Amino acid sequence: MIRFISTLLLTIWTVSGLQMQNSRMVLRKSLDIHAGSTVELGWDTHKAVEDIPESLVKTIEGNDSMRRKFELLCRNAQAKICKEIEDIDGVGKFRSDAWVRENGGGGVSRVLAGGKVWEKAGVNLSVVYGSMPQEALKAATERGVDRAKGMAPGEKVPFFACGLSCVMHPKNPHCPTMHFNYRYFETDGGVWWFGGGTDITPSYLVEDDMKHFHGTYKTACDKHDPEYYPRFKQQADQYFVIAHRGETRGLGGIFYDDMNDRDPEELYALASDCLDAVVPAYGPIITKHMNDEFTQKEKEWQLIRRGRYVEFNLVYDRGTVFGLKTGGRIESILMSLPETARWEYDHNPEPGSPEEEILKAFRTPRNW
């Protein structure tokens, strides 16, 4: 398994198009800061702090700026979601790690490990200032080429990004994995956009659970635009695809990106309502199944599906690629990976089995 993951990590660098100019570039990258100075940003340039700063957004932004407002939204959601997940787990507690970067920004990672219900759950806040290679911008958004239009080849794009991301891997194979990410980007010149989404990855298909999860997000989206949910659901089905397997990572949810077609306050409110829907959509499914009995065979199938989860995250996920290209904190970037996973050579579920049933759903997305 270690060799497999190592190979996938190497694939990230190849697929992303990173070019090594010298042996140091793999671990360290210089990014030009707005003030004109150059700060070394890399995997080891994050300074841990014991006390979490009141804000990771620079004071010059002002409390009324969208940068500060979105950070506060993410902070409040992080605290609320972690508390509610701890209440469901009953045993596990989230540990917090905070860090800052020399050029501004930083983050707070909250991770629960070895709980009663969750093997691993993480909710990460990140605030980033800097300049990114144009290929990193392409990784961050579908329209990355447009965002860098008019810039000279090789010229870096000054940016701000703030986001809250989460992945939760339960122990019981009848409890699904859940992921969400909500983010706000700005580049120099006042270009801005929002992105986000929440999706679910079960190992076994329970249609009522999927109707509940998708129905909760349809209600949240319908508050803003009745066209949102069907559009975002389709975009999730198209985005969370493991192309080399010919199947989706899970059973979808919502996914949106490059949203700047209306007032930013409206899109801020959309992100807020979607974050508020995380636990109502996911929590009841967990409490319903967290004490279900399961066999060793079912556990092994869950680990195989986790292996698919790893493949998607390391090869296709935009957030992973963006983090690696901008010198992100590696522990936070790879927080999404489960502690345990499994790869079997040429594994195929038995015909007519529950495992084959959900595999068909992964290969042919449906409406819930």
ABEGO torsion letter per residue (X at the ends): XAAAAAAAAAAAAAAAGBBBABAAAAABBBBBBAAGBBBBBBAAABBBBABBBABABBAAAEAABAAAAAAAAAAAAAAAAAAAAAAAAGABBBBBBBBBBAAEEEBBBBBBBGBAABABBBBBBBBBBEBBBAAAAAAABAAAAAAABGBBBGBBBBBBBBBBBBBBBBABAABBBBBBBBBBBBBBGGBBBBBEEBBBBBABBBAAAAAAAAAAAAAAAAAABAAAAAAAAAAAAAABBBAAAGBBABAEEBBBBGBAABBAAAAAAAAAAAAAAAAAAAAAAAAAAAABBBBAAAAAAAAAAAAAAAAAAAAABAAAAAAAAAGBBAAAAAAABBABBBBBBGBBBBBGBAAAAAAAAAABBBBX
